[in-house]
Amino acid sequence: MKQPNDVFNDFQARMSDLLKNSPAKDVERNVKAMLSQGFSKLDLVTREEFDTQTQVLVRTRARLEELERRVAELEQKLPVTQTP
């Protein structure tokens, strides 16, 4: 008598074989190809590229805030001149 795990593995293998040879697999392949083609026409970036640019933006924003702080300090040190 087969163990329940063996029965499940046999069932899974048979279903996998059926799906490989079924029209559903062809439909899946065609849909993936159409989506891939459609996405290639769009101006999209990968998640990795997006994350990299986000990090660059965070560093740039921090640098800008630091420079603004330094400019404000230097402006405070300038002598006050009166305009005639």
PDB file with one MODEL, atoms N, CA, C and O in Angstrom:
MODEL        1
ATOM      1  N   MET A   1       0.843  -1.185   0.000  1.00  0.00           N
ATOM      2  CA  MET A   1       0.000   0.000   0.000  1.00  0.00           C
ATOM      3  C   MET A   1       0.885   1.244   0.000  1.00  0.00           C
ATOM      4  O   MET A   1       1.871   1.315   0.734  1.00  0.00           O
ATOM      5  N   LYS A   2       0.528   2.212  -0.819  1.00  0.00           N
ATOM      6  CA  LYS A   2       1.310   3.435  -0.908  1.00  0.00           C
ATOM      7  C   LYS A   2       1.033   4.331   0.291  1.00  0.00           C
ATOM      8  O   LYS A   2      -0.067   4.362   0.844  1.00  0.00           O
ATOM      9  N   GLN A   3       2.052   5.036   0.658  1.00  0.00           N
ATOM     10  CA  GLN A   3       1.915   6.018   1.728  1.00  0.00           C
ATOM     11  C   GLN A   3       1.165   7.234   1.181  1.00  0.00           C
ATOM     12  O   GLN A   3       1.200   7.480  -0.024  1.00  0.00           O
ATOM     13  N   PRO A   4       0.486   7.999   2.042  1.00  0.00           N
ATOM     14  CA  PRO A   4      -0.230   9.194   1.572  1.00  0.00           C
ATOM     15  C   PRO A   4       0.686  10.177   0.850  1.00  0.00           C
ATOM     16  O   PRO A   4       0.274  10.829  -0.109  1.00  0.00           O
ATOM     17  N   ASN A   5       1.912  10.277   1.308  1.00  0.00           N
ATOM     18  CA  ASN A   5       2.859  11.184   0.673  1.00  0.00           C
ATOM     19  C   ASN A   5       3.184  10.725  -0.745  1.00  0.00           C
ATOM     20  O   ASN A   5       3.320  11.552  -1.646  1.00  0.00           O
ATOM     21  N   ASP A   6       3.311   9.408  -0.950  1.00  0.00           N
ATOM     22  CA  ASP A   6       3.579   8.862  -2.280  1.00  0.00           C
ATOM     23  C   ASP A   6       2.407   9.124  -3.217  1.00  0.00           C
ATOM     24  O   ASP A   6       2.602   9.470  -4.382  1.00  0.00           O
ATOM     25  N   VAL A   7       1.202   8.962  -2.713  1.00  0.00           N
ATOM     26  CA  VAL A   7       0.007   9.214  -3.519  1.00  0.00           C
ATOM     27  C   VAL A   7      -0.027  10.677  -3.943  1.00  0.00           C
ATOM     28  O   VAL A   7      -0.317  10.995  -5.096  1.00  0.00           O
ATOM     29  N   PHE A   8       0.270  11.552  -3.007  1.00  0.00           N
ATOM     30  CA  PHE A   8       0.284  12.979  -3.327  1.00  0.00           C
ATOM     31  C   PHE A   8       1.355  13.299  -4.362  1.00  0.00           C
ATOM     32  O   PHE A   8       1.103  14.059  -5.297  1.00  0.00           O
ATOM     33  N   ASN A   9       2.542  12.731  -4.207  1.00  0.00           N
ATOM     34  CA  ASN A   9       3.626  12.975  -5.166  1.00  0.00           C
ATOM     35  C   ASN A   9       3.266  12.454  -6.553  1.00  0.00           C
ATOM     36  O   ASN A   9       3.548  13.113  -7.553  1.00  0.00           O
ATOM     37  N   ASP A  10       2.642  11.274  -6.622  1.00  0.00           N
ATOM     38  CA  ASP A  10       2.198  10.733  -7.910  1.00  0.00           C
ATOM     39  C   ASP A  10       1.167  11.653  -8.554  1.00  0.00           C
ATOM     40  O   ASP A  10       1.236  11.951  -9.747  1.00  0.00           O
ATOM     41  N   PHE A  11       0.215  12.094  -7.746  1.00  0.00           N
ATOM     42  CA  PHE A  11      -0.829  12.989  -8.253  1.00  0.00           C
ATOM     43  C   PHE A  11      -0.216  14.284  -8.773  1.00  0.00           C
ATOM     44  O   PHE A  11      -0.577  14.767  -9.846  1.00  0.00           O
ATOM     45  N   GLN A  12       0.703  14.834  -8.011  1.00  0.00           N
ATOM     46  CA  GLN A  12       1.355  16.077  -8.409  1.00  0.00           C
ATOM     47  C   GLN A  12       2.132  15.891  -9.712  1.00  0.00           C
ATOM     48  O   GLN A  12       2.087  16.756 -10.587  1.00  0.00           O
ATOM     49  N   ALA A  13       2.833  14.785  -9.846  1.00  0.00           N
ATOM     50  CA  ALA A  13       3.607  14.522 -11.060  1.00  0.00           C
ATOM     51  C   ALA A  13       2.687  14.368 -12.264  1.00  0.00           C
ATOM     52  O   ALA A  13       2.982  14.886 -13.341  1.00  0.00           O
ATOM     53  N   ARG A  14       1.576  13.660 -12.087  1.00  0.00           N
ATOM     54  CA  ARG A  14       0.635  13.478 -13.197  1.00  0.00           C
ATOM     55  C   ARG A  14      -0.013  14.798 -13.595  1.00  0.00           C
ATOM     56  O   ARG A  14      -0.180  15.076 -14.783  1.00  0.00           O
ATOM     57  N   MET A  15      -0.376  15.606 -12.617  1.00  0.00           N
ATOM     58  CA  MET A  15      -0.981  16.905 -12.927  1.00  0.00           C
ATOM     59  C   MET A  15       0.026  17.803 -13.640  1.00  0.00           C
ATOM     60  O   MET A  15      -0.326  18.534 -14.566  1.00  0.00           O
ATOM     61  N   SER A  16       1.258  17.741 -13.207  1.00  0.00           N
ATOM     62  CA  SER A  16       2.302  18.535 -13.843  1.00  0.00           C
ATOM     63  C   SER A  16       2.484  18.122 -15.295  1.00  0.00           C
ATOM     64  O   SER A  16       2.625  18.973 -16.172  1.00  0.00           O
ATOM     65  N   ASP A  17       2.481  16.809 -15.553  1.00  0.00           N
ATOM     66  CA  ASP A  17       2.593  16.314 -16.925  1.00  0.00           C
ATOM     67  C   ASP A  17       1.404  16.753 -17.765  1.00  0.00           C
ATOM     68  O   ASP A  17       1.565  17.147 -18.919  1.00  0.00           O
ATOM     69  N   LEU A  18       0.215  16.685 -17.188  1.00  0.00           N
ATOM     70  CA  LEU A  18      -0.980  17.113 -17.921  1.00  0.00           C
ATOM     71  C   LEU A  18      -0.912  18.588 -18.279  1.00  0.00           C
ATOM     72  O   LEU A  18      -1.252  18.979 -19.395  1.00  0.00           O
ATOM     73  N   LEU A  19      -0.473  19.403 -17.330  1.00  0.00           N
ATOM     74  CA  LEU A  19      -0.398  20.838 -17.591  1.00  0.00           C
ATOM     75  C   LEU A  19       0.672  21.170 -18.618  1.00  0.00           C
ATOM     76  O   LEU A  19       0.512  22.100 -19.409  1.00  0.00           O
ATOM     77  N   LYS A  20       1.765  20.412 -18.609  1.00  0.00           N
ATOM     78  CA  LYS A  20       2.828  20.663 -19.583  1.00  0.00           C
ATOM     79  C   LYS A  20       2.334  20.432 -21.004  1.00  0.00           C
ATOM     80  O   LYS A  20       2.737  21.138 -21.928  1.00  0.00           O
ATOM     81  N   ASN A  21       1.472  19.458 -21.177  1.00  0.00           N
ATOM     82  CA  ASN A  21       1.004  19.094 -22.509  1.00  0.00           C
ATOM     83  C   ASN A  21      -0.382  19.643 -22.830  1.00  0.00           C
ATOM     84  O   ASN A  21      -0.958  19.302 -23.863  1.00  0.00           O
ATOM     85  N   SER A  22      -0.913  20.474 -21.971  1.00  0.00           N
ATOM     86  CA  SER A  22      -2.278  20.955 -22.184  1.00  0.00           C
ATOM     87  C   SER A  22      -2.280  22.303 -22.895  1.00  0.00           C
ATOM     88  O   SER A  22      -1.264  22.998 -22.930  1.00  0.00           O
ATOM     89  N   PRO A  23      -3.418  22.663 -23.454  1.00  0.00           N
ATOM     90  CA  PRO A  23      -3.543  23.987 -24.072  1.00  0.00           C
ATOM     91  C   PRO A  23      -3.358  25.111 -23.054  1.00  0.00           C
ATOM     92  O   PRO A  23      -2.978  26.223 -23.422  1.00  0.00           O
ATOM     93  N   ALA A  24      -3.622  24.832 -21.788  1.00  0.00           N
ATOM     94  CA  ALA A  24      -3.446  25.864 -20.764  1.00  0.00           C
ATOM     95  C   ALA A  24      -1.998  26.336 -20.714  1.00  0.00           C
ATOM     96  O   ALA A  24      -1.735  27.520 -20.508  1.00  0.00           O
ATOM     97  N   LYS A  25      -1.075  25.427 -20.898  1.00  0.00           N
ATOM     98  CA  LYS A  25       0.343  25.793 -20.886  1.00  0.00           C
ATOM     99  C   LYS A  25       0.668  26.701 -22.072  1.00  0.00           C
ATOM    100  O   LYS A  25       1.436  27.653 -21.937  1.00  0.00           O
ATOM    101  N   ASP A  26       0.080  26.402 -23.242  1.00  0.00           N
ATOM    102  CA  ASP A  26       0.281  27.255 -24.414  1.00  0.00           C
ATOM    103  C   ASP A  26      -0.293  28.645 -24.174  1.00  0.00           C
ATOM    104  O   ASP A  26       0.320  29.652 -24.528  1.00  0.00           O
ATOM    105  N   VAL A  27      -1.471  28.690 -23.570  1.00  0.00           N
ATOM    106  CA  VAL A  27      -2.093  29.985 -23.270  1.00  0.00           C
ATOM    107  C   VAL A  27      -1.212  30.767 -22.305  1.00  0.00           C
ATOM    108  O   VAL A  27      -0.996  31.965 -22.485  1.00  0.00           O
ATOM    109  N   GLU A  28      -0.709  30.094 -21.290  1.00  0.00           N
ATOM    110  CA  GLU A  28       0.164  30.759 -20.320  1.00  0.00           C
ATOM    111  C   GLU A  28       1.408  31.322 -20.999  1.00  0.00           C
ATOM    112  O   GLU A  28       1.803  32.459 -20.743  1.00  0.00           O
ATOM    113  N   ARG A  29       2.023  30.518 -21.869  1.00  0.00           N
ATOM    114  CA  ARG A  29       3.216  30.972 -22.595  1.00  0.00           C
ATOM    115  C   ARG A  29       2.897  32.182 -23.461  1.00  0.00           C
ATOM    116  O   ARG A  29       3.662  33.145 -23.495  1.00  0.00           O
ATOM    117  N   ASN A  30       1.754  32.132 -24.170  1.00  0.00           N
ATOM    118  CA  ASN A  30       1.376  33.238 -25.046  1.00  0.00           C
ATOM    119  C   ASN A  30       1.083  34.509 -24.255  1.00  0.00           C
ATOM    120  O   ASN A  30       1.476  35.601 -24.664  1.00  0.00           O
ATOM    121  N   VAL A  31       0.402  34.368 -23.137  1.00  0.00           N
ATOM    122  CA  VAL A  31       0.106  35.541 -22.310  1.00  0.00           C
ATOM    123  C   VAL A  31       1.396  36.145 -21.777  1.00  0.00           C
ATOM    124  O   VAL A  31       1.558  37.365 -21.780  1.00  0.00           O
ATOM    125  N   LYS A  32       2.313  35.304 -21.321  1.00  0.00           N
ATOM    126  CA  LYS A  32       3.597  35.807 -20.829  1.00  0.00           C
ATOM    127  C   LYS A  32       4.356  36.537 -21.933  1.00  0.00           C
ATOM    128  O   LYS A  32       4.955  37.584 -21.690  1.00  0.00           O
ATOM    129  N   ALA A  33       4.331  35.990 -23.133  1.00  0.00           N
ATOM    130  CA  ALA A  33       5.027  36.627 -24.256  1.00  0.00           C
ATOM    131  C   ALA A  33       4.396  37.974 -24.581  1.00  0.00           C
ATOM    132  O   ALA A  33       5.103  38.952 -24.825  1.00  0.00           O
ATOM    133  N   MET A  34       3.057  38.027 -24.586  1.00  0.00           N
ATOM    134  CA  MET A  34       2.377  39.294 -24.883  1.00  0.00           C
ATOM    135  C   MET A  34       2.657  40.332 -23.801  1.00  0.00           C
ATOM    136  O   MET A  34       2.902  41.498 -24.112  1.00  0.00           O
ATOM    137  N   LEU A  35       2.623  39.924 -22.543  1.00  0.00           N
ATOM    138  CA  LEU A  35       2.917  40.858 -21.456  1.00  0.00           C
ATOM    139  C   LEU A  35       4.353  41.352 -21.532  1.00  0.00           C
ATOM    140  O   LEU A  35       4.623  42.538 -21.343  1.00  0.00           O
ATOM    141  N   SER A  36       5.262  40.442 -21.809  1.00  0.00           N
ATOM    142  CA  SER A  36       6.664  40.819 -21.922  1.00  0.00           C
ATOM    143  C   SER A  36       6.867  41.830 -23.048  1.00  0.00           C
ATOM    144  O   SER A  36       7.596  42.809 -22.893  1.00  0.00           O
ATOM    145  N   GLN A  37       6.216  41.583 -24.175  1.00  0.00           N
ATOM    146  CA  GLN A  37       6.315  42.504 -25.309  1.00  0.00           C
ATOM    147  C   GLN A  37       5.707  43.859 -24.954  1.00  0.00           C
ATOM    148  O   GLN A  37       6.272  44.902 -25.285  1.00  0.00           O
ATOM    149  N   GLY A  38       4.569  43.845 -24.288  1.00  0.00           N
ATOM    150  CA  GLY A  38       3.926  45.098 -23.887  1.00  0.00           C
ATOM    151  C   GLY A  38       4.768  45.879 -22.901  1.00  0.00           C
ATOM    152  O   GLY A  38       4.891  47.098 -23.019  1.00  0.00           O
ATOM    153  N   PHE A  39       5.354  45.189 -21.923  1.00  0.00           N
ATOM    154  CA  PHE A  39       6.192  45.867 -20.941  1.00  0.00           C
ATOM    155  C   PHE A  39       7.451  46.432 -21.574  1.00  0.00           C
ATOM    156  O   PHE A  39       7.945  47.475 -21.146  1.00  0.00           O
ATOM    157  N   SER A  40       7.974  45.757 -22.586  1.00  0.00           N
ATOM    158  CA  SER A  40       9.199  46.247 -23.221  1.00  0.00           C
ATOM    159  C   SER A  40       8.954  47.566 -23.948  1.00  0.00           C
ATOM    160  O   SER A  40       9.891  48.337 -24.154  1.00  0.00           O
ATOM    161  N   LYS A  41       7.719  47.835 -24.337  1.00  0.00           N
ATOM    162  CA  LYS A  41       7.393  49.090 -25.014  1.00  0.00           C
ATOM    163  C   LYS A  41       7.233  50.246 -24.034  1.00  0.00           C
ATOM    164  O   LYS A  41       7.303  51.410 -24.429  1.00  0.00           O
ATOM    165  N   LEU A  42       7.019  49.933 -22.764  1.00  0.00           N
ATOM    166  CA  LEU A  42       6.862  50.969 -21.753  1.00  0.00           C
ATOM    167  C   LEU A  42       8.223  51.394 -21.231  1.00  0.00           C
ATOM    168  O   LEU A  42       9.199  50.650 -21.321  1.00  0.00           O
ATOM    169  N   ASP A  43       8.272  52.584 -20.691  1.00  0.00           N
ATOM    170  CA  ASP A  43       9.517  53.103 -20.130  1.00  0.00           C
ATOM    171  C   ASP A  43       9.566  52.741 -18.647  1.00  0.00           C
ATOM    172  O   ASP A  43       9.339  53.588 -17.782  1.00  0.00           O
ATOM    173  N   LEU A  44       9.865  51.475 -18.365  1.00  0.00           N
ATOM    174  CA  LEU A  44       9.872  50.964 -17.001  1.00  0.00           C
ATOM    175  C   LEU A  44      11.293  50.735 -16.523  1.00  0.00           C
ATOM    176  O   LEU A  44      12.207  50.546 -17.326  1.00  0.00           O
ATOM    177  N   VAL A  45      11.472  50.752 -15.222  1.00  0.00           N
ATOM    178  CA  VAL A  45      12.764  50.423 -14.628  1.00  0.00           C
ATOM    179  C   VAL A  45      12.574  49.226 -13.707  1.00  0.00           C
ATOM    180  O   VAL A  45      11.470  48.940 -13.243  1.00  0.00           O
ATOM    181  N   THR A  46      13.667  48.544 -13.460  1.00  0.00           N
ATOM    182  CA  THR A  46      13.595  47.401 -12.553  1.00  0.00           C
ATOM    183  C   THR A  46      13.505  47.902 -11.115  1.00  0.00           C
ATOM    184  O   THR A  46      13.788  49.066 -10.834  1.00  0.00           O
ATOM    185  N   ARG A  47      13.117  47.032 -10.232  1.00  0.00           N
ATOM    186  CA  ARG A  47      13.030  47.385  -8.809  1.00  0.00           C
ATOM    187  C   ARG A  47      14.409  47.769  -8.292  1.00  0.00           C
ATOM    188  O   ARG A  47      14.546  48.686  -7.482  1.00  0.00           O
ATOM    189  N   GLU A  48      15.435  47.056  -8.768  1.00  0.00           N
ATOM    190  CA  GLU A  48      16.804  47.348  -8.336  1.00  0.00           C
ATOM    191  C   GLU A  48      17.217  48.758  -8.759  1.00  0.00           C
ATOM    192  O   GLU A  48      17.804  49.498  -7.971  1.00  0.00           O
ATOM    193  N   GLU A  49      16.910  49.127 -10.006  1.00  0.00           N
ATOM    194  CA  GLU A  49      17.233  50.473 -10.479  1.00  0.00           C
ATOM    195  C   GLU A  49      16.470  51.528  -9.680  1.00  0.00           C
ATOM    196  O   GLU A  49      17.025  52.569  -9.329  1.00  0.00           O
ATOM    197  N   PHE A  50      15.206  51.257  -9.399  1.00  0.00           N
ATOM    198  CA  PHE A  50      14.393  52.190  -8.623  1.00  0.00           C
ATOM    199  C   PHE A  50      14.971  52.375  -7.223  1.00  0.00           C
ATOM    200  O   PHE A  50      15.090  53.502  -6.742  1.00  0.00           O
ATOM    201  N   ASP A  51      15.330  51.274  -6.571  1.00  0.00           N
ATOM    202  CA  ASP A  51      15.895  51.349  -5.224  1.00  0.00           C
ATOM    203  C   ASP A  51      17.216  52.104  -5.221  1.00  0.00           C
ATOM    204  O   ASP A  51      17.490  52.877  -4.302  1.00  0.00           O
ATOM    205  N   THR A  52      18.038  51.884  -6.245  1.00  0.00           N
ATOM    206  CA  THR A  52      19.313  52.591  -6.352  1.00  0.00           C
ATOM    207  C   THR A  52      19.084  54.088  -6.477  1.00  0.00           C
ATOM    208  O   THR A  52      19.744  54.874  -5.797  1.00  0.00           O
ATOM    209  N   GLN A  53      18.158  54.491  -7.339  1.00  0.00           N
ATOM    210  CA  GLN A  53      17.874  55.912  -7.518  1.00  0.00           C
ATOM    211  C   GLN A  53      17.260  56.530  -6.262  1.00  0.00           C
ATOM    212  O   GLN A  53      17.499  57.700  -5.963  1.00  0.00           O
ATOM    213  N   THR A  54      16.478  55.755  -5.535  1.00  0.00           N
ATOM    214  CA  THR A  54      15.915  56.247  -4.280  1.00  0.00           C
ATOM    215  C   THR A  54      17.028  56.539  -3.282  1.00  0.00           C
ATOM    216  O   THR A  54      16.993  57.555  -2.589  1.00  0.00           O
ATOM    217  N   GLN A  55      18.017  55.651  -3.206  1.00  0.00           N
ATOM    218  CA  GLN A  55      19.150  55.868  -2.306  1.00  0.00           C
ATOM    219  C   GLN A  55      19.951  57.101  -2.722  1.00  0.00           C
ATOM    220  O   GLN A  55      20.380  57.879  -1.870  1.00  0.00           O
ATOM    221  N   VAL A  56      20.152  57.281  -4.022  1.00  0.00           N
ATOM    222  CA  VAL A  56      20.863  58.460  -4.519  1.00  0.00           C
ATOM    223  C   VAL A  56      20.100  59.722  -4.133  1.00  0.00           C
ATOM    224  O   VAL A  56      20.704  60.705  -3.704  1.00  0.00           O
ATOM    225  N   LEU A  57      18.794  59.702  -4.281  1.00  0.00           N
ATOM    226  CA  LEU A  57      17.971  60.859  -3.935  1.00  0.00           C
ATOM    227  C   LEU A  57      18.058  61.174  -2.444  1.00  0.00           C
ATOM    228  O   LEU A  57      18.153  62.342  -2.068  1.00  0.00           O
ATOM    229  N   VAL A  58      18.027  60.163  -1.602  1.00  0.00           N
ATOM    230  CA  VAL A  58      18.121  60.378  -0.153  1.00  0.00           C
ATOM    231  C   VAL A  58      19.464  61.019   0.195  1.00  0.00           C
ATOM    232  O   VAL A  58      19.519  61.964   0.982  1.00  0.00           O
ATOM    233  N   ARG A  59      20.552  60.499  -0.396  1.00  0.00           N
ATOM    234  CA  ARG A  59      21.876  61.077  -0.121  1.00  0.00           C
ATOM    235  C   ARG A  59      21.967  62.506  -0.645  1.00  0.00           C
ATOM    236  O   ARG A  59      22.538  63.371   0.019  1.00  0.00           O
ATOM    237  N   THR A  60      21.418  62.759  -1.814  1.00  0.00           N
ATOM    238  CA  THR A  60      21.457  64.098  -2.398  1.00  0.00           C
ATOM    239  C   THR A  60      20.661  65.077  -1.543  1.00  0.00           C
ATOM    240  O   THR A  60      21.096  66.205  -1.314  1.00  0.00           O
ATOM    241  N   ARG A  61      19.509  64.646  -1.079  1.00  0.00           N
ATOM    242  CA  ARG A  61      18.681  65.510  -0.233  1.00  0.00           C
ATOM    243  C   ARG A  61      19.404  65.834   1.074  1.00  0.00           C
ATOM    244  O   ARG A  61      19.354  66.972   1.540  1.00  0.00           O
ATOM    245  N   ALA A  62      20.071  64.849   1.667  1.00  0.00           N
ATOM    246  CA  ALA A  62      20.818  65.081   2.906  1.00  0.00           C
ATOM    247  C   ALA A  62      21.964  66.060   2.657  1.00  0.00           C
ATOM    248  O   ALA A  62      22.226  66.944   3.473  1.00  0.00           O
ATOM    249  N   ARG A  63      22.634  65.896   1.536  1.00  0.00           N
ATOM    250  CA  ARG A  63      23.741  66.806   1.187  1.00  0.00           C
ATOM    251  C   ARG A  63      23.223  68.223   0.975  1.00  0.00           C
ATOM    252  O   ARG A  63      23.853  69.182   1.422  1.00  0.00           O
ATOM    253  N   LEU A  64      22.098  68.370   0.308  1.00  0.00           N
ATOM    254  CA  LEU A  64      21.503  69.689   0.083  1.00  0.00           C
ATOM    255  C   LEU A  64      21.147  70.354   1.408  1.00  0.00           C
ATOM    256  O   LEU A  64      21.415  71.540   1.602  1.00  0.00           O
ATOM    257  N   GLU A  65      20.546  69.594   2.316  1.00  0.00           N
ATOM    258  CA  GLU A  65      20.189  70.155   3.623  1.00  0.00           C
ATOM    259  C   GLU A  65      21.429  70.600   4.388  1.00  0.00           C
ATOM    260  O   GLU A  65      21.407  71.639   5.048  1.00  0.00           O
ATOM    261  N   GLU A  66      22.506  69.829   4.307  1.00  0.00           N
ATOM    262  CA  GLU A  66      23.760  70.201   4.967  1.00  0.00           C
ATOM    263  C   GLU A  66      24.328  71.481   4.356  1.00  0.00           C
ATOM    264  O   GLU A  66      24.779  72.365   5.084  1.00  0.00           O
ATOM    265  N   LEU A  67      24.310  71.587   3.044  1.00  0.00           N
ATOM    266  CA  LEU A  67      24.823  72.797   2.385  1.00  0.00           C
ATOM    267  C   LEU A  67      23.968  74.013   2.722  1.00  0.00           C
ATOM    268  O   LEU A  67      24.499  75.105   2.924  1.00  0.00           O
ATOM    269  N   GLU A  68      22.657  73.836   2.785  1.00  0.00           N
ATOM    270  CA  GLU A  68      21.779  74.949   3.165  1.00  0.00           C
ATOM    271  C   GLU A  68      22.075  75.406   4.591  1.00  0.00           C
ATOM    272  O   GLU A  68      22.062  76.602   4.881  1.00  0.00           O
ATOM    273  N   ARG A  69      22.340  74.456   5.472  1.00  0.00           N
ATOM    274  CA  ARG A  69      22.676  74.798   6.853  1.00  0.00           C
ATOM    275  C   ARG A  69      23.987  75.579   6.912  1.00  0.00           C
ATOM    276  O   ARG A  69      24.100  76.559   7.647  1.00  0.00           O
ATOM    277  N   ARG A  70      24.971  75.139   6.134  1.00  0.00           N
ATOM    278  CA  ARG A  70      26.270  75.829   6.124  1.00  0.00           C
ATOM    279  C   ARG A  70      26.149  77.232   5.547  1.00  0.00           C
ATOM    280  O   ARG A  70      26.771  78.162   6.059  1.00  0.00           O
ATOM    281  N   VAL A  71      25.370  77.399   4.502  1.00  0.00           N
ATOM    282  CA  VAL A  71      25.162  78.729   3.917  1.00  0.00           C
ATOM    283  C   VAL A  71      24.501  79.647   4.941  1.00  0.00           C
ATOM    284  O   VAL A  71      24.888  80.807   5.079  1.00  0.00           O
ATOM    285  N   ALA A  72      23.511  79.132   5.656  1.00  0.00           N
ATOM    286  CA  ALA A  72      22.840  79.941   6.677  1.00  0.00           C
ATOM    287  C   ALA A  72      23.825  80.357   7.765  1.00  0.00           C
ATOM    288  O   ALA A  72      23.775  81.496   8.230  1.00  0.00           O
ATOM    289  N   GLU A  73      24.722  79.456   8.180  1.00  0.00           N
ATOM    290  CA  GLU A  73      25.737  79.794   9.183  1.00  0.00           C
ATOM    291  C   GLU A  73      26.663  80.884   8.666  1.00  0.00           C
ATOM    292  O   GLU A  73      26.969  81.833   9.386  1.00  0.00           O
ATOM    293  N   LEU A  74      27.109  80.754   7.426  1.00  0.00           N
ATOM    294  CA  LEU A  74      28.008  81.760   6.847  1.00  0.00           C
ATOM    295  C   LEU A  74      27.312  83.106   6.711  1.00  0.00           C
ATOM    296  O   LEU A  74      27.925  84.150   6.935  1.00  0.00           O
ATOM    297  N   GLU A  75      26.042  83.085   6.346  1.00  0.00           N
ATOM    298  CA  GLU A  75      25.294  84.341   6.241  1.00  0.00           C
ATOM    299  C   GLU A  75      25.165  85.014   7.602  1.00  0.00           C
ATOM    300  O   GLU A  75      25.170  86.241   7.691  1.00  0.00           O
ATOM    301  N   GLN A  76      25.050  84.220   8.655  1.00  0.00           N
ATOM    302  CA  GLN A  76      24.965  84.771  10.008  1.00  0.00           C
ATOM    303  C   GLN A  76      26.276  85.457  10.399  1.00  0.00           C
ATOM    304  O   GLN A  76      26.264  86.432  11.150  1.00  0.00           O
ATOM    305  N   LYS A  77      27.400  84.955   9.898  1.00  0.00           N
ATOM    306  CA  LYS A  77      28.708  85.499  10.251  1.00  0.00           C
ATOM    307  C   LYS A  77      29.045  86.762   9.468  1.00  0.00           C
ATOM    308  O   LYS A  77      29.923  87.519   9.881  1.00  0.00           O
ATOM    309  N   LEU A  78      28.376  87.004   8.359  1.00  0.00           N
ATOM    310  CA  LEU A  78      28.657  88.195   7.563  1.00  0.00           C
ATOM    311  C   LEU A  78      28.253  89.435   8.344  1.00  0.00           C
ATOM    312  O   LEU A  78      27.242  89.440   9.045  1.00  0.00           O
ATOM    313  N   PRO A  79      29.063  90.498   8.214  1.00  0.00           N
ATOM    314  CA  PRO A  79      28.679  91.742   8.895  1.00  0.00           C
ATOM    315  C   PRO A  79      27.426  92.318   8.241  1.00  0.00           C
ATOM    316  O   PRO A  79      27.235  92.225   7.028  1.00  0.00           O
ATOM    317  N   VAL A  80      26.602  92.898   9.056  1.00  0.00           N
ATOM    318  CA  VAL A  80      25.371  93.498   8.552  1.00  0.00           C
ATOM    319  C   VAL A  80      25.736  94.841   7.943  1.00  0.00           C
ATOM    320  O   VAL A  80      26.326  95.688   8.615  1.00  0.00           O
ATOM    321  N   THR A  81      25.392  95.042   6.685  1.00  0.00           N
ATOM    322  CA  THR A  81      25.661  96.313   6.011  1.00  0.00           C
ATOM    323  C   THR A  81      24.345  97.028   5.796  1.00  0.00           C
ATOM    324  O   THR A  81      23.324  96.424   5.468  1.00  0.00           O
ATOM    325  N   GLN A  82      24.402  98.339   5.991  1.00  0.00           N
ATOM    326  CA  GLN A  82      23.198  99.131   5.789  1.00  0.00           C
ATOM    327  C   GLN A  82      23.201  99.670   4.374  1.00  0.00           C
ATOM    328  O   GLN A  82      24.237 100.087   3.856  1.00  0.00           O
ATOM    329  N   THR A  83      22.047  99.657   3.764  1.00  0.00           N
ATOM    330  CA  THR A  83      21.946 100.191   2.411  1.00  0.00           C
ATOM    331  C   THR A  83      21.604 101.664   2.498  1.00  0.00           C
ATOM    332  O   THR A  83      20.747 102.048   3.293  1.00  0.00           O
ATOM    333  N   PRO A  84      22.264 102.512   1.686  1.00  0.00           N
ATOM    334  CA  PRO A  84      22.023 103.966   1.745  1.00  0.00           C
ATOM    335  C   PRO A  84      20.681 104.381   1.232  1.00  0.00           C
ATOM    336  O   PRO A  84      20.361 105.570   1.229  1.00  0.00           O
TER     337      PRO A  84
ENDMDL
END
